[in-house]
Amino acid sequence: MSVDVAGAAAPEPDPLFKQAESCLQEGRWDEAGAALASLKGRYGATAEVRELECALALHLSAEETWADAQRRSLPALLRVPEIRALAIANAAIYLLLLLMWLAILLIGR
């Protein structure tokens, strides 16, 4: 078992460290965070634990950024408020015309 400068044993041989790495690689962020919290309690802020914490923070940040980008995935043309309003008004007019046409068909019977 290797020893870091602070005198605490390095967490690498610990099965919990391997579990945290595995969870991180598989995208199980909550489990990785829980394992890292336990590791930090056991070993403190060793270089290995800090490295996993940084990796988890990076993955969470990237996932949040990607999710934000997915939410804003309107076509560029529809991002202009005026065009979006005109498109909605156009759809409403076509819906009204369809309802009127259906009413005429039903009344004409």
C-alpha positions in Angstrom: 0.0 0.0 0.0 1.5 3.4 -1.0 1.5 6.3 1.4 1.0 9.9 0.3 2.7 13.0 1.8 0.0 13.5 4.5 0.6 10.0 5.8 -2.8 8.5 4.8 -2.8 5.3 2.8 -3.6 5.8 -0.9 -7.1 4.6 -1.8 -6.2 2.8 -5.0 -6.2 -0.7 -3.6 -9.6 0.0 -1.8 -12.5 -1.8 -3.5 -14.6 1.3 -2.9 -12.1 3.3 -5.1 -12.6 0.7 -7.9 -16.3 1.0 -7.5 -16.2 4.8 -7.7 -14.1 4.6 -10.9 -16.6 2.0 -12.3 -19.6 4.1 -11.5 -17.9 7.2 -13.0 -17.2 5.3 -16.2 -20.7 3.9 -16.4 -22.4 7.3 -15.8 -23.9 6.4 -12.5 -23.1 9.9 -11.0 -25.0 9.6 -7.8 -23.4 6.3 -6.9 -20.0 7.7 -7.8 -20.6 10.7 -5.6 -21.6 8.6 -2.7 -18.5 6.4 -3.1 -16.3 9.5 -3.4 -17.8 10.9 -0.2 -16.9 7.7 1.7 -13.4 7.7 0.2 -12.9 11.3 1.2 -14.0 10.4 4.7 -11.5 7.5 4.8 -8.5 9.0 3.1 -9.1 12.7 3.1 -8.2 14.8 0.1 -5.5 12.6 -1.4 -4.5 13.2 -5.0 -6.4 10.1 -6.2 -9.6 11.2 -4.5 -9.3 14.7 -5.8 -8.7 13.4 -9.3 -11.9 11.4 -9.2 -13.8 14.4 -7.7 -12.6 16.5 -10.6 -13.6 13.8 -13.1 -17.1 13.6 -11.6 -17.4 17.4 -11.6 -16.4 17.5 -15.3 -18.9 14.8 -16.3 -21.7 16.5 -14.4 -20.9 19.9 -15.9 -20.7 18.4 -19.4 -24.0 16.6 -18.9 -25.7 19.8 -17.7 -24.4 21.7 -20.6 -25.5 19.1 -23.1 -29.0 18.9 -21.5 -29.3 22.7 -21.8 -28.3 22.6 -25.4 -30.9 19.9 -26.1 -33.6 22.1 -24.5 -32.7 25.0 -26.8 -32.7 22.9 -30.0 -35.3 25.1 -31.9 -34.3 25.7 -35.5 -32.5 29.0 -35.8 -35.3 30.6 -37.8 -37.8 29.9 -34.9 -35.6 31.5 -32.3 -36.6 34.9 -33.6 -39.6 36.0 -31.5 -41.5 37.6 -34.4 -41.2 34.6 -36.7 -42.2 32.3 -33.8 -45.3 34.4 -33.2 -46.2 34.4 -36.9 -45.7 30.6 -37.1 -48.0 30.1 -34.0 -50.6 32.5 -35.5 -50.4 30.7 -38.8 -51.0 27.3 -37.1 -54.0 28.8 -35.2 -55.5 30.1 -38.5 -55.1 26.7 -40.2 -56.7 25.0 -37.2 -59.7 27.4 -37.3 -60.1 26.8 -41.0 -60.0 23.0 -40.4 -62.7 23.3 -37.7 -64.9 25.4 -40.0 -64.5 22.9 -42.8 -65.4 20.0 -40.5 -68.4 22.0 -39.3 -69.6 22.7 -42.8 -69.2 19.0 -43.7 -71.3 17.9 -40.6 -74.0 20.5 -41.1 -74.3 19.8 -44.8 -75.3 16.2 -44.2 
